[in-house]
Amino acid sequence: MPLASGARVAVCGPASWNHLILLDRLPEPVPHMQFALGDLHTLGGTSAGKALHLADRGVDVTLHALLGTDDDGRHVSAALDAAGVQVAAYPSQRTERHANLMTAAGERVSLYLATPSAASDEEIGRIEAALAGADIAVVDLSGVGATIVDRRLAGAAGAPIWTDLHDYDGAAEFHEPFLRSADVVFMNDDATDDPWALMQSCLDRGPRLAVCTLGARGAIALAASGERATVDAVPVDVVDTNGAGDAFFAGFLAASLSDADLDGCLAAGARQAVVALSSEHLHPAVVGGEALTSAIR
């Protein structure tokens, strides 16, 4: 059911068809043979993950993504449709596809096997108009997203932007316009030894709120007002770590739409992360589509 706020959220960014390969260890950079513990073909993409979990929380959400008419695109569309996610698909010569080498400890190497073709100016304009008509625009790292945030910095009107910087190190040039155009930024601590300082450096460039996930140690948040908040991770038997950060983002955003305070938003994010961590897929609802083609053994 939609939230009482009735807020509409538009998510723009990657949706992909991924091959997950479970290993006992990540490969060493030397020629060798290694046996996989199992593998799975399933829905991927940071924006698809956010849309799945926002829909799960009752948010009126639409995913705007570049999809091809190839088999991978049909798999992505079928999985999202079966999970009840509204999708606005824009034409691409190919659908994004990854091979993810993973371990049970959550280590991952992502190999990009295919990326979408460049969107036309007309398609970017349609996406931009849809985002402007929403109450919140989630703009994920992508080529289309980069164009949209550049236009926002140039003065284009639109809804408040929430963005996910992932393993931002505080200096990456590609991330900069996403950061400067955003109202709220998320990141993880993979590239920093001082997440509080990283968040403050982000706030110094314009956002009103920064959130950093710390893996098994939980998450922290820092507001431009100086307010700080922390949350512990919710205990869970981890099945797969893919999409946990996107689930956290969605849980936090959904709680904010219900006027939860900062502590409440962090707690909601931590609870939603468990949904992803407990599933082989980005969200358990994905199993209802054509996503399950082999099982991790």
C-alpha positions in Angstrom: 0.0 0.0 0.0 1.3 3.5 -0.8 2.6 5.6 2.2 0.2 8.1 3.7 2.4 10.9 2.5 1.5 10.0 -1.1 5.0 11.1 -2.2 6.2 10.0 -5.6 9.8 8.8 -6.1 11.5 8.5 -9.4 14.7 6.4 -9.5 17.1 6.8 -12.5 20.0 4.5 -13.2 21.2 1.0 -13.8 19.2 -2.2 -14.1 21.2 -5.2 -15.3 21.1 -8.9 -15.7 24.0 -10.4 -13.7 25.8 -13.7 -13.4 26.8 -14.2 -9.7 29.7 -16.7 -9.2 30.4 -17.8 -5.7 34.0 -18.7 -4.9 35.8 -19.8 -1.8 38.3 -16.9 -2.4 38.7 -14.2 -5.0 41.1 -15.2 -7.8 44.8 -14.3 -7.5 46.1 -12.3 -10.5 48.0 -15.3 -12.0 46.9 -18.0 -14.4 45.2 -20.8 -12.6 42.1 -23.0 -12.4 39.5 -22.6 -9.7 36.1 -24.3 -9.0 33.0 -22.2 -8.3 30.9 -23.2 -5.3 27.8 -22.2 -7.2 26.3 -19.6 -9.6 23.1 -17.7 -10.2 21.7 -15.5 -13.0 19.5 -12.8 -11.6 18.5 -9.1 -11.6 21.1 -6.6 -10.7 21.8 -2.9 -10.8 21.8 -0.3 -8.0 18.7 1.5 -9.2 16.7 -1.7 -9.7 17.6 -2.7 -6.1 16.5 0.7 -4.7 13.2 0.5 -6.7 12.5 -3.0 -5.5 12.9 -2.1 -1.8 11.1 1.2 -2.1 8.1 -0.7 -3.6 8.3 -3.2 -0.8 8.0 -0.3 1.7 4.8 1.0 -0.1 6.4 3.9 -1.8 4.9 5.1 -5.1 8.1 4.5 -7.2 9.0 4.3 -10.8 12.3 3.1 -12.1 13.7 4.9 -15.2 16.3 2.7 -16.9 17.9 2.0 -20.3 17.0 -1.5 -21.5 17.7 -3.3 -24.7 15.3 -5.7 -26.5 17.8 -8.5 -26.1 17.2 -11.6 -23.8 18.9 -9.8 -20.9 16.5 -6.9 -21.2 13.5 -9.3 -21.3 14.8 -11.0 -18.2 15.2 -7.7 -16.4 11.7 -6.5 -17.4 10.1 -9.8 -16.4 11.8 -9.8 -13.0 10.8 -6.3 -12.2 7.2 -6.8 -13.4 6.8 -9.9 -11.3 8.0 -8.0 -8.3 5.5 -5.2 -8.9 7.9 -2.5 -9.8 6.8 0.2 -12.2 9.4 0.6 -15.0 9.8 3.3 -17.6 12.2 1.7 -20.1 14.2 3.7 -22.6 15.8 2.1 -25.7 19.3 0.9 -25.7 21.3 -1.2 -28.1 22.1 -3.6 -25.3 21.2 -4.3 -21.6 23.7 -3.8 -18.9 25.2 -7.1 -17.8 27.8 -8.1 -15.2 29.7 -11.1 -14.0 30.2 -10.8 -10.2 32.9 -12.9 -8.6 31.9 -13.2 -4.9 32.9 -14.9 -1.7 30.7 -15.8 1.3 32.5 -13.0 3.3 30.9 -10.4 0.9 34.0 -9.7 -1.2 33.2 -8.9 -4.8 34.8 -8.2 -8.1 32.3 -6.9 -10.7 33.2 -7.5 -14.4 31.1 -5.3 -16.8 30.3 -7.5 -19.8 27.9 -5.0 -21.4 26.9 -1.4 -20.8 24.0 0.5 -22.3 24.4 2.6 -25.4 24.3 6.4 -24.9 20.8 7.9 -24.5 19.6 10.4 -27.0 18.9 14.0 -26.0 15.2 13.3 -26.5 15.3 10.3 -24.1 17.3 12.3 -21.5 14.7 15.1 -21.8 11.9 12.6 -21.1 13.7 11.2 -18.1 14.5 14.6 -16.8 10.9 15.7 -17.1 9.7 12.6 -15.2 12.2 13.2 -12.4 11.1 16.9 -12.2 7.5 15.7 -11.8 8.3 13.5 -8.8 8.6 14.6 -5.2 12.1 13.0 -4.8 14.5 12.1 -7.6 17.0 9.3 -6.9 19.8 9.8 -9.4 22.3 7.0 -9.4 25.8 7.0 -10.9 25.5 6.5 -14.6 26.0 8.3 -17.9 22.4 9.5 -18.0 22.6 10.5 -14.3 25.7 12.6 -15.0 23.9 14.6 -17.7 20.9 15.2 -15.4 23.0 16.4 -12.5 25.1 18.6 -14.8 21.9 20.3 -16.0 20.7 20.7 -12.4 24.0 22.5 -11.6 23.5 24.7 -14.6 20.1 25.8 -13.2 17.6 23.3 -14.4 14.6 22.9 -12.0 13.5 19.6 -10.5 12.8 17.6 -7.4 15.3 17.3 -4.6 18.0 14.7 -5.6 19.1 11.8 -3.4 22.2 10.1 -4.7 24.3 7.1 -3.7 28.1 7.7 -4.1 28.9 4.1 -3.1 32.7 3.7 -2.4 33.4 7.5 -2.8 36.9 8.5 -1.7 36.2 12.2 -1.3 37.9 13.2 -4.5 36.7 11.2 -7.5 35.9 13.6 -10.3 33.0 11.6 -11.7 31.1 11.8 -8.4 31.6 15.5 -7.9 28.5 16.8 -9.8 26.3 14.1 -8.2 27.5 15.3 -4.8 27.1 19.0 -5.5 23.6 18.7 -7.0 22.2 16.5 -4.2 20.0 17.2 -1.2 21.0 13.9 0.5 24.0 11.7 -0.2 24.8 8.1 0.7 28.1 6.3 0.6 30.0 3.4 2.2 33.2 3.4 4.1 35.2 1.2 1.7 37.5 4.0 0.6 37.9 5.9 3.9 39.4 5.5 7.3 37.4 8.5 8.7 33.7 8.3 7.5 32.7 11.3 9.7 35.3 13.5 8.0 34.2 12.2 4.6 30.6 13.0 5.3 31.5 16.5 6.5 33.5 17.1 3.4 30.4 16.2 1.4 28.1 18.5 3.4 30.6 21.3 2.8 29.7 21.1 -0.9 26.0 21.5 -0.5 23.9 18.5 0.7 21.8 18.9 3.9 22.4 15.3 5.0 25.1 12.6 4.5 24.7 8.9 5.4 27.5 6.3 5.5 27.0 2.5 5.8 29.7 0.6 7.7 28.8 -3.0 6.7 28.5 -5.2 9.7 29.2 -2.2 12.0 25.9 -0.5 11.1 25.6 3.0 9.7 26.1 6.7 10.6 24.5 10.0 9.5 25.5 13.6 9.8 23.2 16.6 9.1 24.3 20.0 8.0 23.0 21.3 11.3 25.6 19.2 13.1 23.2 16.5 14.3 24.8 13.0 14.4 23.2 9.6 14.6 24.4 6.0 14.6 22.7 2.6 14.3 24.0 -0.9 14.8 23.5 -3.5 12.0 20.6 -5.9 12.6 21.9 -9.5 13.3 21.2 -11.7 10.3 22.3 -15.0 8.7 23.8 -13.6 5.5 22.8 -15.4 2.3 24.2 -12.8 -0.1 25.5 -9.2 0.3 24.4 -7.9 -3.1 22.0 -5.0 -2.8 22.2 -4.5 0.9 23.3 -0.9 0.5 20.4 -0.2 -1.9 18.0 -1.8 0.5 19.3 0.4 3.4 18.9 3.5 1.2 15.3 2.5 0.4 14.4 1.8 4.0 15.9 5.1 5.1 14.1 7.1 2.3 10.8 5.4 3.0 11.0 6.2 6.7 11.8 9.8 5.9 8.6 10.1 3.8 6.8 9.0 7.0 8.4 11.9 8.9 10.7 9.6 11.0 13.6 11.4 12.7 17.2 10.7 11.9 17.5 7.8 14.3 14.3 6.3 13.1 15.4 6.6 9.4 18.7 4.8 10.2 16.9 2.0 12.1 14.5 1.6 9.2 17.4 1.3 6.8 19.1 -1.3 8.9 15.9 -3.4 9.1 15.5 -3.2 5.3 19.1 -4.2 4.6 18.2 -7.6 6.3 15.7 -8.2 3.5 18.4 -8.1 0.9 21.0 -9.9 3.0 18.6 -12.8 3.6 18.0 -13.5 -0.1 20.0 -14.8 -3.1 18.5 -12.0 -5.1 18.3 -8.2 -4.6 14.9 -8.8 -3.0 13.0 -12.0 -2.3 10.2 -10.9 -4.7 12.6 -11.3 -7.7 12.2 -15.1 -7.4 8.6 -14.7 -8.6 9.8 -13.8 -12.1 12.1 -15.4 -14.6 15.1 -14.5 -12.5 16.0 -17.8 -11.0 17.8 -19.8 -13.7 20.3 -21.7 -11.5 20.8 -22.0 -7.8 23.9 -21.3 -5.7 24.7 -24.6 -4.2 
